[in-house]
Every structure is written in C-alpha cells, then in structure tokens.
Amino acid sequence: MKNPFESGHIKNYVLLYASVVVIMVLFFIASTIFREDVKIEKKDFTQDAKVSKKEVVEPKEEQNESFGSKIKLLEKAY
C-alpha cells in the first residue's frame, strides 16, 4: 500500500472531509432558517377540580359482566 502523503491522495481525503463538514453546516443553517415555532394555547377548564366521590359515575354492572366473560384471569399470579 502506498503512503497517501507521498502519492498526493491526501488532497482527496481532505476534500472529502471538508465537503462532509460543509454539507453538515448547510443542513444546520437550513434547519434553523425553516424552523416554525408552534405556539401551544393554554387550555382552561371550566369545571372545578375538586369533585366529590359521590358525583363520580360508577360503571354499570351489565358492562362488568360482559367484560368478565371475555377475559379469564389466572388463578395463580406468577
């Protein structure tokens, strides 16, 4: 194998490295220019956060029975 410093091929390696760096810089500049800042609007909730447990609607028993028939639980937990 020939020494790249003596045969003049080192110029090709430097040009390759420089071209990769230039492409990376161009992509960085393009991503900063074309970046769109998305503004997120704050959501206001009209209901009170303090809801008593009595006001929470409990699921109907009919739904629990149909749900239980589809899934069978294991007798022993591993």
N, C-alpha and C positions, 0 to 999 in steps of 0.2 A: 504494500500500500504506500502510495506516495504521500509525502508531507504536504498538507494543503497550504502551508505558509510559503513553501518553496515553489509550488507549481502555479500559484496565483488563484487557486479556487477559494481562498479565504474571502475574496471580494464577494463571491456568490452567497456565502453563508451570512456575511454581514448585511447584504442587501435583503436577503430573506428575513432575517431577524428584524431589520428596520421596517420592512413592509408589513410584517405582522403587528408591530407596535403602532404604526400609523393607522392601520385598519382598526385596531382596538380603540385608539384615541378618537377616530372619526365616529365609531359606534357610540362611544360615551357622549360625545358632543351632540349627536343626533338624538340620543335618548333624553338628554336634558332639555333640548330645544322643544321637542314634540310631546313632552310630558304634559298631560292635562290633569290639573288638580281637581279632584272630585270633592265637592263640599257636601257633607252629610248634615241634613237638617235634624235638629233635636226634636224628638217625639215627646209630646206632652200627654200624659194620661189623665183623663177626667175623673176616673174613679179613685176612691180612697184606697190606699194600700192596706189599711187596717180592716180586714174583712173577718167577721167572726166565723167560727166553725159551723155555726148553725145555718149561715147563709150559703155555705158551700153545698152544691147539689151532689147528692150521693148517687152512684150508678144504680140502675135498676137491677133487680135480681134476675130478670129474664136475660139480660146481657151476660151476666156472670155464668148462668147455666149453659148458654150456648158456647161461651168461651171455654168453659171447663171441658166440654165434650170433645173439643178439637185437640186439646193438649193433655197429655198424660204425664204427670210428674213421677220422678223416680222415688222409690221407697227409701233408698239409702243415698245419702249425699256423699260424694267422693271428694 
